Each structure stands twice: as structure tokens, then as C-alpha cells.
């Protein structure tokens, strides 16, 4: 089992963290919150993601990618969460991953280089809202290669160039601007993203040739692992900022962080965040090595990350005192990002139910003879 990053992955983490800290921060996040008219994708940031190769992390080298694994992508996702980074990074990476896993050679050659370079923005619609993270939750139906259905809360749907849709007949590539496709913007609690409702009315789609139910499940698990890593990035940043603040905020003549009740609460959060970090790291590693417990690991990571991030971002607001509840403070950025991602690709309760099923199915049958 691997619960730690390699030296190369730590170097990648440090590079991404430094780059984002120097070029993107709360000021830019607040500008997105105040701008209802933009597509939510800062052009300079998106260009940088392409130039740095961070959109190409899972794309094979033969298609101008880095050819790295899910754990490397998880490192990026964690820093995206910590930095409250906007834009369709996740959707673009997942479209590329769907093509890598299930696309034909022609489909890969046609799309992967453009996705890797950031020339094409991707979006995915893999589950109906509230459904369990299995292929049965596909939001579209396919009949003779034509797709119908309503795809709600799709991130960056209205600005995407390429859409991957899960249906009852596998995964399909869809042109978001094609005939029969309509996209309507939906209000988002987290203004660092843009949501859209996509209606498909007999839309022709290009089926990914290898998209079996097992492969769709694998893609859902990989998506859940990346979201789990985004969540633990948010949680660690929220905890760190809270500890730093409570070391300097003085009440009753002493720092708030010196009070036992506060210290114990933050110590408990540190334990929880650390557990979630290790679980998310292992889940990505398990996917990379095709481990027998990779599905279990994905659900453990997502359920724990969702719970811990909820607690850490809530504590961030609480332990910042009155200022933490104001619009002017940055704490709500992390809180709202957490609320957006907690239910993504299965909420904590759904993944705990899945864990129970996987454990029970794997348990030996007791002999009564």
C-alpha cells in the first residue's frame, strides 16, 4: 500500500502550489464572485494550465501528454482545491481520461492532443443529480446512436467544446453546440464554477467503443478520487488558515488558540484531515496499479474527504469569529467549494453504503455445518 507521495510528486506539488500562490489568489476569486457575466474561466489562468502541462497529466505521451498516473493528477487536484482554482480543469481531465480508457485509436488521435494543450475545454455528464455512483445513474438514454435526456448541474457545460455523456449504452462524445443540444445556465452556490443544464433531444453522439459498464464504473471511481483530493486540499488549507488565525486572535487577554476547547477541536480536525489525505492518496495509487480493492478505496476516500472537508470549512468560519461569517472574509470561498463537491460523484452516505456492500460481498460465507 502506498500512502505517501514520491519525491517527484512532492516536487510537482510544490511547483503547482508556488505557481498558483504567485498568480492566483483571493482577489481573483472575489472578482469571479462579483462577475455574473463571464464564463468563469480566467483566460490567463487557463492558458497557464495548458502551458504547464497540467491539462495533459493523464494524456499518453504519443498524444502530446505527460503520460502520468491518477496519483499525479490527484496531486494537482489537491492544489486546485487548496487554491480555490476555477475553470474546467477537472472536466477536461475526465474527458481525456474517458478517451484514454474507452476511446478508439482514431477517437484518441482526434481529441487528446487538443485537450492536452487546452485548445478544447471538456465537460462530463456521468450521473443524474442525487443518484448513486454507478452506471445505473447515467443521465441519458441512447437509441440508435442518438441521445436524449436532461443533464443538470454540468460544470462549464455552456462553455465546453466537447462533452462526454454517460447513457444506458455507455459513454458518448457530444458536440455541445450541435443540433438538438440546448444549454441553460444554472445558479451556483460556489461562484468559482459555472453550471449548466443541458437538454439532448435525439442528438447524434459518437460512442466510445470500449465503454462497458465496468469501464464506466472505473471512470466514476476515478472522478470520485480526484474530487476527494480536491476536498482534502480545501480541508487542509481551511485548517491551516484557522490555526494561523487563532494563534494571533486575542480574547480575554490571550490567543484564542490557547484555550483547551479550541485546541482539542483543531487537533481532532488535524487527525481527520490527515486520515483523509492518506485515504485519497491510496485511492489514487490503487487505481494506478489496478488493485483489487480500488473500488473500496475510492469510496473510503470520497466519503471521508466529504465529511472532513465539511467539518474543516465549517470550523474555519466558526473559529474566525464574527468576521468569518461576513461576505468580506475569504472563508466562505472554501466553504462553498466544499458544498459543491461533497455530493459530486456520490455523497458520503452513498459511498458508505457502497463500502458496506463491497465488504459484505467480499466476506467469506460462514459454515453452519
Secondary structure, 3 states (H helix, E strand, C coil): CCCCCCHHHHHHHHHHHHHHHHHCCHHHHHHHHHCCCCCCCCHHHHHHHHHCCCCCCCCCHHHCCCCCCHHHHHHHHHHHHHCCCCCCHHHHHHHHHHHHHHCCHHHHHHHHHHHHHCCCCEEEECCCCCCCCCHHHCCEEEECCEEEEEEEEEECHHHCCEEEEEECCEEEEECCCCCCEEEEEECCCCCCCCEEEEEEEEEECEECCCCCHHHHHHHHHHHHHHHHHHHHHHHHHHHHHHHHHHHHCEECCEEHHHCHHHHHHHHHHHHHHHHHHHHHHHHHHHHHCCCCCHHHHHHHHHHHHHHHHHHHHHHHHHHCHHHHHCCCCCHHHHHHHHHHHHCCCCCHHHHHHHHHHHHHHHCCCCCCC
